[in-house]
């Protein structure tokens, strides 16, 4: 999926909001779970992805979070 500029901006805002909610504990329970469900539990799976594909996946997740928050209103 190709993200538009607006999608990217809303994704960054949603990710920042999640960061605040989780107190930026990126190695905490939620983010460990999120990383495992997105990329698998094996460290090799994570390292096999390029940083571009990882960044794109994170932004897509942020865009999805923003869409879900909009739907809840």
Secondary structure, 3 states (H helix, E strand, C coil): CCCCHHHHHHHHHHHHHHHHHCCCCCCCHHHHHHHHHHHCCCHHHHHCCCHHHHHHHHHHHHHHHHHHHHHHC
